[in-house]
């Protein structure tokens, strides 16, 4: 059989054809299987928990997922610009710590008697500064992103402890009250923030020349450089954008918790899972902003369903770890075997 294939396609061996077919099947199974799994999850929880598939619960899941979604969108931008290679590609492990420090800065400024405008500026500036440090470490000093952002994560986490003395800094303001309230259809305002922010990020990343350049730099850096694209500036910009997402998530966190948080580091795994899962919701198995929203909802509905069924939420972390392994393995197979 392989001899016949080699005769028909002299430039590819039978083994190459079989690997290509295997890669294509893996890609199809990854895309189709993920959607089927998502649908099956919704059906199961809808039957097992009567209040699961109601407008109010869906709105609550969106609101509870807003912080995770904003952070995951920031990480998705970095992955797009730096490439999807888990070891050498784009990654930002400092996002959860960024959230913690930005929230602490916001809460501290509010508790010191300053207004929302100053506090928002402080939180966003903190996030952007962390992103700029990551950018400098990766682009200027050439440190592998995995190691660079891991180091920054530890520094930022230490700064948060110094600022808050490992305590929760309470905060209340008009903006925080608005963000923690409910909007039209009795849906949390944070749900509208997530959908609005996702729409803006998707419009920029998916439908503008800047977004196309970001994809080009991440997928084909040498070709992008040869075409005259400012590769280093674009990669640096992706880390700064990610840092701003961390700052925004910090503000949302303060509104959700009415103060700073000492457990932001626990969000690192969910953020990585959500960003990596975004590829399975795209037609070409590449990270997208829309895919990140879907994966955010998947993680959110999974957690919410466990809560409604009184199942230990600690199982969610184990499931998230398994999802990372499955996505990385399947996408590596699909890309490594030369599938189109």
N, C-alpha and C positions, 0 to 999 in steps of 0.2 A: 504493500500500500504506500509506504513512504517513497519507494522508487518511482512510482507513478507520479506522486506529488512533485518530486524533485525534477522529473522530466517536464512537467507542465510549468513549474516555476523554478528555472535554473538558478536564480539568484538567491533562493531560500532553500534550506535543507528541510527534510521532513520534520526534524526536531524543532526548527524555527517555526514552522507552521503550527505544530502542536502547541508550542509555548504561546504563540500568538492567540490561538483559539482558547487556550486555558486562561490567558489574561483577559480576553474579551468576555468569557463566561464569568470570570471573577468580578469584572466591572458591572456586568448586567445583574448578577446576584446581589452585589453590594448596593446598587441603586434601587432595584426592585424590592429586595429583601428588607431594606431599611424602611421603606414606605409601608410595606405590609406589616412589619413589626410595630410601627407607630400606630397603624390602624387597629391592629389586634390588641395593642395595649389600651387604646381608648375604649374599644368594645368591652374588654374584660373588666376594666374599672367601672364602666357605665353599668354593667350588669351586677357586679359585686358591691358597688357603692351607689345607691340610688341618687344621691345628691351630687355625684361626680360630674355628670354631663349637664349641668345647669349654667345659665348665663352668669349667675352670681359666682359660682365656683370657678368658671373659666376666667372671669375677670380677676378673681383673687389670685389665681395661678399666674396670670400675666403681671399683676402687681408685685407678687412675691418674687417673680423671676426678673424684674426690671434691673436690679443691681447686677445679677449674673449676666444678663443679656448685654448690658453696656460694656462690662469687662470683656466678655467673649468677643464682642465686635472689635474692641481694641486689639485683642490678640489675633483675630482673623486678619486685620489689616497688616499686622507685622508678618504673619505667615505668608500672605499674598506677596508682599514686597521682598521678603527674604528667601522665599522658596519653602516647599513643604517638607524638605528633608528634616527629620526630627532631630538629628544630631547637629548638622551643620547649617540648617536652614534658619528661617526666621522664628524666633520664640521670645517671649517676654515673661519670665517667671516672677518678675517683680510686681505684677499687676495687683495681686491680692494685698501685698504690703503697701503698695501705692494707695489703694483704697483706704487702708487703715490709717496711714499718716495724713492723707487728705481729709478724711473725716475728723481726725483729731485736730487738725489745723482749723477746719471750719468751726467745730464745736468750741474750741478755745477762743477764737475770735468773737463768736457770739456771746460766750460767757463773760468775756471782757467788756461787753457793753457796746460793741460796734454793730453796725447794721448788716443786713443781708448782702448788700452790694460788695462791701469790703470782704466779708466772709467767703462769698462766691469767688471773688478775684483771688483770694488767698488759696483756696482749695484748688482752683484750676491752675494757678501758677505753680503750686506744689507738684501737681501731677505732671505739668509740662516740663518742669525742671528735672523730675525723675526720668521722664522720657528722653530729655536732652542728654542726661548722663549716660543712659543706656546707648544712645546714638553715638556719643563720643567714644565709648568703650568699644563698640562694635565697628564703627566706620573709621574712626581716627586711629585707634590703637590696634585694631584688627583682632580683638579677642573674640573667640567663638561665642555666639549669642547665648548659648546654653549656660556657659560659665560666667559670662559678663552679667547677665540679668540675675543669675543666682547670687552672685556677690552683691549686686545692688539691692536685691531683695533683703539680704541679711542686714545691710547697712540701714536701709529704710525702716525695717522692723525695729531695729535698735533705737533709731531716732524717735519712733512713735512711743516707745517705752519711756524714753527720757522726757518727752513732752507731756505725757499723760501720767507718768509715775505708775504705770500699769493699772490705772483706774479708769472708770468710765466718766467722761466729761459730758455732763448733761447740757442740752441746748434746746431753746425754743424761740421761734420767730414767726413772722407772718408767712415767709416763704416755706418754712418747714411745715407749718400748719396746712398750707395749701397743698403741698406735695403729699401729705399723709391723709388727706381727705378723700372723699368719693366724688366722682364726677357724674356726667350723664349716664343713665341706665344703671345707676348705683354700682358703677365700676370704679375701682381705685384710680386716682389720678396717675399713679406710677405706671399703670397699664398703658395709659395714653402717652406717657413720656417714653416708654419703651417702644411702642409702635411708631411714634413720631420720629424718635431718634434713629430707629432702624430705617425708616423711609428716607431720611436725609442722608444717612451713611451709604445706603444702597444706591441712591441717585448719584452720589459723588464717585463711589468706587466702581459701580457697574456701568455707568452711562456717561462718563466724562472722559476727555483725553487724559486727565491726570490718573484716573483709574486704570485706563488702558496701559499707560506707562508703568504703573505699579505692577500690573500683571506681567508685563513684558520683562521688567527687571527681575522679578521673582522667578519666572520660568526660564528665561533665556538671558542671563546677565551679560554674557560675552557678546551676544548679538545686539543687545540693547546698548552696550558700550560702543560697539562698532558703529551703531546707528547715530551716535552722538548724544544719547540720553545721559543726563546727569545722574548716573547710577547711585553714587554715594549720597547725593542730596535726597534722592527719592527714598532710599533705605532709611536715612536719618529721619526724614519726615514721617515715615511710618511709625518709628518709635516715639516720636513726639506726639503724634496723633493718638497712639496707644496710651501714652502718659496722660493726655487730656481726658481720655475715657476713664482712666483711673481716678482723676480728680472729680469728674462728674459723678461717677459711682460713689465716691466718698460723700458727696452732698446728698445723694439719694439715700445712702445708708444712714446718715444722721436723721433724715426725715422719717425713716422707717423705724429706727431704734430710739429716737428722741435723744440721741447723744452719740458719742464715739463708740467704737467697738474694740475689744481686746482680742477678738477671735477671727480677725480678717484672714489670717493665714490658712484657715480651714477651707477657704474658698478657692485655693489654688487648683486643687484637683478638679472640681466642677468646671472651672473656667477652661482648663486645658481640654477636658473631655468635650465640652460644648463646642469649642473652636475646631477641634479635630473632627468631630462628628459632622460639621457643616459640609464636608466634602461628599458625604453619602447622599445629600439632598440636592446635589447639582448634577446636571446631565453629563458633564465632562469630568466629574470627580475632581473638581478644584474647589478651594474654599470660596464661598460667596457670603455676602451679608444676609441675603434671604435664607440661605441654608443655615446660617448661625441662629437666626430667629427660630427656625423650625427645631433645631437641636436644643435650643434653650427651652422651648415648650416641651420637648420630649423629656428632658431632665426634670422640668418643673412638674409635669403631669405625673411622672414616675414617683417623685417625692410626695406629691399631694395624694396620690392614690394609696401609697403606703400609709400615710397619716390617717386617711379615712378608714382604712381597714385595720388600723391599730397594729400594723406590722412595724417592727423595729426599723427606724430610719438608718441605723448603722449598716443595714444591708445595701443601702443605696451606694455607699462608697465602694463596696465590693463590686457591685454591678458596673459602676463607672470605670473601675480599673479593667474589668473584662472588656468593656466597650472600647477602651483605648487600645488594648491588645488586638481586638478584632479589626478595628478600623485601620490601624497601622499595618497589620499583616496583610489585609485584603488589598489595600491601596498599593502596598509595596509589590504584591504579586501582580496586580493589574498593570502597574507602570513598568515593573522590571521585566515583564515578559513581552514588552513591545506592543501592547494592545493599543489600538487607535481609539 
